[in-house]
Amino acid sequence: MRLTLFLPLLFALLQEEPWTPFSDPENRHHPERASNLDVKHYRVSVTIDDQKREIEGTAEIELAFVADAERIELDAADMTFRRVALAEGDALTYRAADGKLALELGRQAKKGESLRLVIEYVAKPTHGLFFIAPDDGYPDKPWMAWTQGETEYNHHWFPCTDYPNDRATSEMIVTVREKYTTMSNGTLVDRKVKEGWRTDHWKMEVPHVAYLSSIVVGEFDLVEEVVNDSGPKVTLQYLAPKGRHTEEEIRHTFERTSAMLRFFSEKTGHAYPFTKYAQTVVLDFIWGGMENISATTLHPGTVVPKRAWMDRDSDGLIAHELAHQWFGDLVTCRSWAHIWLNEGFATYFDALWQEHVSGREALLADLEDGAGWYFQQAGEYRRPTVCEYYTYPDDVFDSYVYPRGAWVLHMLRAELGDETWWKGINHYLKRHREGCVSTDDLRVALEEVSGRDLKPFFTQWLYEVGHPEFKVTQAWDDSSKALKLTVVQTQPIRKLSYRQLSTARPLYKVPVDVEIETAQGRKTHRLQITQQEQTFTFALNSAPVIVDFDRDSNLLKSLDFPKSAAELAVQLERDDQPWHRWWAAGQLAGKEEGAAALAAALRGDTSRRVRIVAAGSLGSIPAPAAREALLEASTTEDAHVRVAVLRALGGHVQDDKAWSALVRVLAEDSSPACREAAAASMGRKGEGALKELSEAAERYGRDELIMPGVLSGLLETGQPSAMDVFLRFSAYGIHPHIRRRAADCLAENVRRQKEAGVKSEKGLARLIELVDDPDFRLRRGVIDKLAILGEPAAVPALERRIPQEFDRRVIKDIQEAIRKIKTPR
């Protein structure tokens, strides 16, 4: 390249802001962490007293050196050390600072040498171990304690190498008051009771990384069953807070676990690898679930009340965490950059379970829902799925590793074919069982089975940035009997590395199946997309009736494929693939000429999702025919479809019949989700809904399944008096689900008033007060809302919160909120 051509490019590079994949200027490079030691075994003895927010512990750590060394460094925080010594008794000089415990050996240990440490300590964890207790707002809340180790938080309650590239076997010896139950990893090998205290000895004989160690303590109801027909006998245990759910509800929530375990065992070719699998529901859990090895912890809403069985289940969460026992526990990513190997697999195996139970339509519906999250986040920032640049390890737990990771596996399955793909998964697990892996380990395993070079695929989908954004147009020439299909990749394509420019996108090279239906039947054509713009010509006997781009939905993409309402109506009626029918139904939103086709689909399509999407599109069409179709479907038997219909009726709420239907549903429907949806839609009537919804707030103020919809409806009324309801129900002591929705409505109400030129002093004051709320999820949501509001008055409270906050993700949220408020765009 001549210098005269290079200079403009260099100048353009210098003008670009530094690449920050998470829109955070603190992002930096995090290569895999190196260590001079390999821990072989942890034996951790802890006493957990419900009168204290601390633990007394002794950690016995067996390790071997992988290089010559004169010192040992462990991760340890929030601890006071009473004794640090070798097992033989010799005390060691140590230094504890900045989350590290550095021990001086006083000599040089040789590579391959082993030794055992004994560390006695008292820990007052600020993270990693949480104490839940009653207080003035929630006097009936039971006491419990639980741990949450991922990403690097277990070193707040026991010394360890808190990084995912070091595996060790473990023992947890837990002493608690006799009335409490304990749950930990592996098998309960001993239990002793003495003077009102219980000591349970848990042993995990399969080596695992430190973040998967877990302890739960509390009073629980326990339901058990045994699976012994898919390999070694496995005991399944389901624990829920004592007295909060019936045994029937617990059994119903978890009853598919055994079938999931069999399915995953059979498909992977590897039987469930541990002797027991426990699922423990705890209060105030900060995430949905955590796949601690053999002992998953779950959030408090996991157990589904009997009255909501028709509305929802927890199968997706249960399948996801169970799949982790293979992908994440038996085999673990060796650095956080490769976390998609844990989360992408668990997300896809949840979808595979849905496919196993309900067919391919359920698989694609699940993947499409995830793609929506990914596309939303891709609009905020772009990064490769495998990414060593971040601020905190927690940053990488986003849509790029969950749904996008699942889509990568889905596309690999389509690329290789089912038989080869499953053989590759079996080979991958067999090769790396009880090991730590990188993305290349998966690639090599699949290449060895398939005999194919998969580097281009892995580079394109995992190491580069973006996804194909297609604009497809079709043109029929009747004289030549030819269909021309033009495919354009509209993403801004740059050939520069993503390490240089955050806007870089690759030109995607992908196969796409296009199915064309004519009067003579259907035929599928394989296209090879290799250029930014390509035109394909198909000789046909007659004009195309339906053209499906990506016939089997095997490609993560955005698609702009303009079709007339008449063409979409035909596709909605006749396409034999439900995912193309629901796409057509979505494209007909707002098109009055499509109302009849949508009404027919809502009435009679065999696909639940098609009916749900059709209902949503009818809600955007202000025609009497659309309203009548929704009213007719408002009593349909399927509660999931009924919810969609009731939401759509909000678009017709000024009609007396639509209003009456919503009022009736709120008062008497058997489905709580339908009643919630009806309340939310009623609010779109404005002031005319205020009386009914205010009365509903009094009636359902303690109902966590219905009240969120009432609050949403009150927000939609746009009436100033709704603010008082949001203030009341965001108060500490209200059910957490209701409080969180009230806080969301409060923030949105303040934003809308601000746009109207009215400053809501009370609302803003409450939001600022909630920055310090004990509810982790509510607090994080409020911080995000304050960033959107951009109110300078919130900055002092946000700044005061930073040194008090235990979670790095929330600290980052606060810092981002302050940046947005101080430097508005």
N, C-alpha and C positions, 0 to 999 in steps of 0.2 A: 504494500500500500504506500502510495506517495504521501509525503508529509503534508502537502497542501490538502489532501483529502482527509487526513487523520485529524487535523486541527479542529474543524467544526465539531467532530464527534467528541473530541476531548473536552472542548468547551461545554458541550451539552452535558457531559458527565459531571463536570465541575459545578454546574448549576443545579443539579439534582440534590435533594435532601438525602442524608445518609439513609441506607436501607434499614428499616425497623419492621420486621415481619409482624410484630404485634402492635404496631402503632405506638411504640413505647421507646423513647430515647435512651432508656437504660438497658435495652437489649444488648447482649454481648455473647461471645462465643463460649460454648460449654462442651468441650470434647469429653469423651468418656473419662471418668475419674480413675486415676491409677492408685494402687496401694501396694505396700510391700508385704502385706499379710493376707492370709486366707483363713477366715474363721471356719472352724469345723463344727463347733457345737456351742449353743447357749443353754445354760441352766440358770433360769431367773426365778428367784424366790421373792415374792412381794406380799406385804401385808397392807390391805386396803381397809381403812377405818371409815365408817360412814359419819363419824363425828369430825373428821379432818378432811381437808382438801390436799392431802399429801399421801405419799406412800413411803414405806420403809422397804428397802430392797437389798438383795445380794445377787450379784451377777457373777457366775463362774463361766469363764470364756476360754474354750480350747481353740488354739490357733496354730497355724504353721506359717513360716516365713517363705515368701516367694522370691525374696532377694535378701542379700546381706543387709542387716540393719542394726542400729544402736538404740532405736526408740520405736515406740508403738503409738500410733494415733488412732483414737476412737472418736466417734460422734457421741457427745453427751452434753445435755443442756438442762438448766433448771435443777441442778443437783448440788447437794453438799456431801462431800465424801468423808466417810468415817475411816475407811481403810482401803488402801490400794496395795496389793501384794501379789507375789507369786503363790501358787497353791502350796509350795513347800514352806511358805511362811515368811519369806524375805520381803520386807516392805520395799516399795518402789518410790523413787522420787517422781512427782507428777506435777503437771500444771494444767489447770482448768480455765479456759477462757474462750470466748467467741464460739461456743457450741462444740468445742473440742476438748478431749482429755488426752494430753500428751504424757506418756510414761517413758522415763529414762531407764534403760536396762543396765547401764554402767559397764557394758561390754558390747562386743559386736556379736550378734546372733547370726548364724550361718543360714544360707538358703536351704530349705528343707527341714530346718530345726522346728520342733514343736514345743509349746509350753502352755501352761494353764494359769489364767489370772483369776483373782478373787477381788471383787470390788463391792464394798459395802457403802450404801449411800441412803440419803433421804431426798426424795424428789417432790417438788411442788410444780407440777407441769402447767405451763401456759398453753400448751398444745399437745396433741398426741394422746392424752388421756383426759377425759372429761367427767366431771362429777355433776350429776343431775339431782336436784333436791327441791323440796317444797319451799315456797316463800309466800309472802303476803298476797301476791297476785294469783298464785296457783297453789293454795294450801293442800290440795288433794294429790299433787304430783308425787309419785313414789320416788324414793331415793334409788339411784343406780349409778354405775360407773361403766364407761366403755372407752375403748381405744380406737383411734383412727390413724393408721400409720402412713398411708400414701399421701404425699410423695415421700418426704424425708422428715417424719414427725415422731417416729417411735423412740428416737434417741432422747426425747424429752422425758421418758419414764424408764428406760433401761439403756446402759451403754452398749453400743453396737457399731458395726460398719453400716451406716444407714444409706446405702446406695444399692441399686438393683443388679450389680454384677458380682455379688458375693453371696453364695448359698451356704446354709448351715442347718443341721438338725437342731431341734430345740426341746426344752422342757420348761413349762410354766407351772410353778408351785405357788398357788394363790391362797392366802389366808384371809378369811372374811368372817363376819359374824354368822353364827350357825343358821339363821333364818334365810340367808341369801343363797341363791344359786350362782354358780360360776360357769362360764363357757370359755373354752380356749381351743387351740389347735390340736388336732390329733386325737389320741385316745386318753380317756380318764383311767389312769393305771392305779390310783390309790386315793383313798379319802379317809381323813381322820378328823374326829371331833373331840375337842378338849375344852372344858370350862367355857362353853358358850361360843367357841370359835370353830370354824370348819376350815380344814386345809385340803384343797384338791390339787392333785398332781396330774398334770396333762403332759403328754409326750407325743411329739411329732417326729417320726423316724425318716420322713422324706425331707431332704435338704431343701431349704427355701430361702428367699431373700428376706431381709429384716422387716421391710414394711408390711409383710403379710402376717407378722405375729400379732396376736389379738387376745384381749381379755374383755369379757363382759361380766358384770356383777349386778345382781338385782333380784327381785322376786318375780318369777315368771310362771305362766301356765305352759306345760310341756305336752306336746303330742308327738308320738314316735311311730315309725313303721320301718320295716326291713325289706330291702331289695336284695334278692339273691339269685336272680335269673339272668344277669348280664355279666357274670364274672364273680369275683369274690363278694361275699356278703357285705352289704353296706347298710349301716343304720342311718336313717333319716330322722332328724330332730327339728321340730318347729316350736320356737319359743316366742311368746308374746307377753307383754306386761300383765301381771296378775290381775284378774278380775275385769279386764277391759274388753274382752271379747269372749264369745261363747266357744266351746270346743268345736261346734259345728262350723262356725265362721273360720276358725283357724284351719280346720281340715279342708274346707272348701277352697280357701285361698291357696293352699300349698299342695292340693291333691294331684296336680299334674307333674310335680317334681320327679316322681319315680319314672314316669313315661319319658320325661325330658332326659333323665339320666341314661335310660336305655337307648334312646335315639342317638344321643351324642356318643355314647360308647360304641354303638354299632357302626355309625357313619365314619367316625375317626379311625376305627379299628383298634382303639385303646380303651379298655375298661376303665371306669371311674377309678382314679389312682389312689384313693384313700379309704380308710375303714369306716369313716362316718362323714356325713355332711349335715351340718347344723345351719339353720337360718334363724337368726335372733332379731326380733323387732325391738328397737329401743326408742326411747323418747328423745326428742330434740336432736336427732341425728342430722348432721349438716349436709349430707348428700343423699342420693337415692339409695345406694347400697355400696358395700365394700366387700370384695371377694377374698377376705382373709382365708388362708389355706385351710380347707375343710370346715370353716366356721364363718360364713357370711353374716354381716351385720346389715340390717335394713331399716329404712325410715319408718316412722310411726304410722303412716297412712297405708302401709303395705297390706295389712289385714283388711279385707273388704267387708263392710257391714252387710248383713243379709239383705236389707232393703235396697242395696245398691248392686246386687248381683246381676241384675239385668242390664246395668249400665256399664260396668267395667270389671276388669280383673287385674291381677298383678303378674300375669304370665310373662309379659315382656321383661320386666325387671328380674323375675325369678330365673328365666332362661338366660338372660345376660350374665348374671352373677355365677350361675352354675357353669356356663361355658368357660368362664375365667378359670375354673379349676384345672382345665387343660391349658388354656391360652392365657397366660399371666401367672399361673401358680406352678403347674408342672413344667412349663416352659415360660421363661420370663425375658422380657426385653432387657438388654444389658446396659442401656442408657436411656434417658428420658427422650432423646431424639427419636427413638424407635418405639415409642409407646403405642403407636398404631397397631403393632403386632399383638398387643394385649387388647386394646379397646376396639379396634376394627374387627378383630375376630369375634369378640364377644357380641358386638352389635350385629354382625352378619349371622352368627349362629342363632341369635334370637329370631332374626328374619327367616332362617332356615327352619326353625321350629314352627313358625307360622305357616310356612309352605307345607311342611309335613302334615299339619293338622287341617289346613284350609285350602291348600293349592297355591299355584304360582301367583294368582291374583293377590293373595295375602302377603306374599314375599315382596312383590313390587309395590304394593301400597305402603308397606313398612319402609322400604328403601326410598320411596318418593317423599314420604314425610320427612325423613332424615335429610334428603337433598334440599328441602325447603330451608332447613336450619343452615345447611352449608352455604347455599346461595346468599342467604341473608348476611352471614358472616363474611363471605367473600366480597361483599359490597363494602365492608368496613376495612378489611385488610387482606392482603394476599401473602401466602407463604407456602413453601413446599411442605408436604406431609411429614417427610423426614427432615427435621430442622434442628440444628445445634445452636441456633441463635434465639435466646430468650432472656428474660430477666430472672424469673423463678421457674423451677421445674413445673409448677402448677400451671404455667401459661399454656403448655402444650396440650392440655386436656380440653380441646375445643372441637368444633365440627370437622376440622381437618383430619382428626384421628378417629372419631366415632363414625358419623355417617359416610364421610369420604373414604375412610379406611374400609368400611363395609362395601362400598361401591367398588373399590379396587379389587377386593376379593371376588365380588360378583362378576366383574369384567374378566378377571383371570379365569374364573370358572367357565364363562362363555368362550373364552379364547382357547382353552385346553379341552373342553368337553367334560361332562360329568365324571366319566370313569377315570380319566387321567387326573383330573383335579383332586378327586377323593384319594386316589393312590398317592398323589403328591403330599396331601395333608397327612396321611398315615406315615409316609416316609419322613416328613419334617418332624413330626412328634417322636418317632422312633429314634431318629438321628440325634435329636437334641433333648431328649427326655431328661428331666432334672438338671437342665442347663440354662444358660443365659445366651440370648440370641440377638443378632442384628438383622436388618432387612435383607442383606445379602445371603444370610443363611436360609431364609425362605426361598429366595430366588434360585439358589443353587440346588436345593432339594427338589423344586419343581422342574428345573432343567434336567436333573438326573433322571427323573421319571419320564418326562415328556420327550427328551432328546432335542429340545428346542432352545434357541438363544432368546432369553427373556430380558436381556439388558435393555433393549429399546423400550419395552413396555414399562419396566420399573423406572427407568430414567424419566420417561414422559409423565407418568402418573404419580410418582412418589418424590422425585428430586427436583422437578420443575414446578412452575407456578401456574395456576389457573386451570381452565377446562375449556373444551370446545364450545363456542357460542355460534350456533348455526342459524343462518337465514336461508330458508328453502323456498323456492318458487317453482311452480309447475306451469307448463304451457302445452296445450294440445293442438296439433296441426292436423285438421281433419283431411286435408288433401293428401298429405303424405302418410297419414295414419301413424304419426309418431308423437310420442310424449317426450318433451324435454324437461329435465329436472335439473335446476341450477342450485348448487350447494355452495354457500359462502361462509367462511369462518370470519365472524365479525369482531372477535376479540382483538384488541390492539397488539399486533404481533411485533415483538422486538427480538432480535437475535443476540442481544447482550445478555449476560448472565444475570439471574435474579439476585446475585450477590452485589451487583452494581446498581441495578435499577429496580425499584419496587413495582414498576409498571410493566416489567418484562413479562411476555407471554410466549409460549411456544406455538408453533404451527403444529397442530395435532395431526398425526397420521394414524387413522383408525379404520377398521372395516365397519360398514354399516349395511344391514339388510333392509331393503326396501321391498314391501309387498304391494303389488298392484292388482286390483280387482277390476275386471271388465265383464262384459256380458258372457264371455266364454269361461270365466272362473278366475281363480287367484293364482298368482305366480310370484315367487320370491327371487329377488336379484341381489347378489352380493356386490356392494360398491366398495372400492378402496379409496378413501379420502386421503389425499396426499398433498393437496395444494390449497392455497387460500380461497380460490374460486375454481369450481369445476362444473361442467355441464355434461350430463349423461342423457343419452337418447335411447328410447325404447320403442321398437317397432311393435305395434299392437293391432289386433284385428278390429277393435272398436274403442271408443273413447273410454278413458278410465272412470270407474265409478268411485273407487276409494284408493288413495295412495297413503300407505303407512310408512313413515320414515322411522327406522330403527324398530323393526317389526316386533322383536321380543323384548324391547326395552333393556338392552344389554349395555347401554352406554350412559355414563354420567355426562350430561350436557344441558345447555339451555337451548330451546328450540323456538324459533319464530317461523311458522309455516302458515302464511295467510291462506284462508279458504273462505268461500262465501257461506252465508248462513244455510243455504240449500245443501251445499256439499257437506257441511258439518252435520246437518240433520240426517242425511243419508248415512254418514259414518256412525252417528250415534245409534241409529236404528239397526244397521246391518253388520257392522264390523264384528268379526268373531273373536277379537281380542278385547277383553274388558278394559285393559289399560288405555287402549286407543279410544274406546267409547267414553271413558271418563275424561280423557283429554278433550275430546270433541264437546262434551257437556260443559267443560270449563271455558272453552273458547266461545260458547254461545251466551255467556254472561252478558246481560245488557241488550241482547238482540231480540227485539219483540217478535221478529219473524221466526225465531227459533223456539218460541214458547210451546207450540204444540208438540214438537219433538221432545223437548225437555219434560213436558207433562207426561207423555207416553213412557219415557224412561223412568220417571219417578214412580209411575204407577206399576210398571211391569218388568223392569230390567232384572235379570237374575243376579246381578252384582250389587252388593250393598254399597260399595264405594261409588259406583255409577249413580245410584239413587241419591246418595249424599251430595255428590257434586251437582247433580241436576237440581236438587232442592236449593242449593246455594245460588245457582245461576238464575233460577226462577225468582229468587228474592231480589234480584237486581233489575227485574223487568216490571215496570209499573203498569202492566196490562191486567184487565179483569181475568183473562184466561190463566195467567200465571198465578194470581191470587186464588182462584178457584181450585187449581191443581194442588196448591199447598194446603188449602183448607181440607180438601178431600183426603190428603195424606196425613193430616195432623192426628189421626187416630190409628195410623198404621201400627202393626204389631211390633215391629222391630224398633226398640227404643233408640238405637243408634241413629237410624234414619229419622225417627220422630224428633230427636234433638236438632238435627240439621233443618228439618222443616220448620220447627218453632223459631230457630234463629232467623231463617229466611222470612218468616211472617213479620218480623220486625220491619221489613221494607214495605209492608202493607198495613201497618198498625193503625193508620187513620181510618181504615174501613171498619165499620161496626162489627161485621161478622168475624174479621180477623182479630179484633180486640177481644171479643167475647170468647173466642177459642183460646186465646192466651190466658185470659182470666180464669177460664175453666181448668186449664192444665195446671196453673199455679196452685189452684185450690185442691185438686183432687187426683192428679195423675199418679199412677203407682210408681213412676220412675223419678227419683230425686234429680237426676240429670235433666230430665225434661222440664221439671218445675223450675230448676235453675235457669235453663235456657229461655223459658217463657217469661220469667221475671226480667231478664236482661233485655229481651225484645220489647216488653211493655214500655220501657223507658223511652223508646223512640217516639212515643206519642207526645212527649214533652210535658208541659204543665198538667195535661189531662191525666197523666199516670201518677202524679205525685201522691194523691190520697191513697190509692190502692197499694202503692209500693211502700209508703210510710207505715201503713197498717201491717204490711207483710214484714217489715223490719221488726216490728214488735212481736209478731207471731213466730218468725223463724230466726230470731236473734241468736239462738243457741244451736241452730242447725247448721253444722259446717258444710253440709252437702248442698243446701238450698240458698243460704244467706249470701254467698259470694255473688250469685246471680241477682239477688235483690239489690245489692250494692252497685253492681254494674248498671242495673236499670235506673237507679237513682242518679248515677252519674250522667246517663244519657238524657235524662229530663232537662238538664241544663239549668236547674233551679237553684238559686242561692241557698235555700234552706237545706239542701242535701248535704252541705258542708258540715252541719251539726251532727248528722248521722255518721259521717266519715270520722269525725273527731271522736265520737262516742265509741265506735267499734274498732278504732285503732288503738284504744287504751290497753294498757297492760292488764292482763287478767282475762281478756276475751280469748276464745279459741284461736290458736295460731293461724289456722287457715283463713278464718274470718278477718283477723287482724291484718294479715298480709294483703288481702284484697282491699280492705278499707284503706290501708296506707297507699296502695296503688291508685285507688280512686281519688284519694285526697290530693296526691301529687298531680294527677291529671286535671283535677278541678282547679288547683292553684295555677297550673299552666294555662288553662283556657281563660281564666279570669285575667291573668297577666296579659294575654293576647288582646283581651277586650279593654285593656287599659285600667283594670281594677287590681289593686294589690291586696291579697288576702293575708292579713297579718296573723290571724289565728292559725290558718292552715300552714303557712310557712313556719311559724313558731313550733307547731307540732312536728313537722318534718325534721326540723333541726334538732328537736329533742330526741327523735327516734334514731339519730346517728349513734347514740350510745345505748340503743335497746339491746337487751340480752338475747333476743331472737336473732340468730345468725342470718337466716334467710331474709327476714324482714329488714334487718340493718343493711344488708348488701343491696337489696332492692331500693331502699330509700336513698342510699348514696348515689346509685345510678340515676335516680330521678332528679336529685339535686344538681347533678352535672347537666342534665337536660334543661332544667330551669335556669341555670346560670345566675343564681342569686348571690351577690357578693356577701350578703348577711350570713350565708352558710359557711363561709371560709373559716372563721375562727373555730367553730365547732368541729369542722373536718380536720383542721390542723391539730386540735387537742386530742382527737381520736387516734391519730397515728401511733403514738407511743403506748396506747392502751390496747390496741388491736392485736389479737393473737394470730390472725390468719393472713398470710402474705398476699393472697388474692385480694382480700378486702383492702389491705394497705395499698396495693396497686390501684384498686378502684378509687380509693380516696385521693391518691396523688393525681390520677387522671381527672377526677372531678375538679380538683383545685386548678389544674392546668386549663381546663375548659372554661371555668368561671373567670379566671384571671385573663385569659387570652381568647375571648370569643371570636368566632369566625365572622 
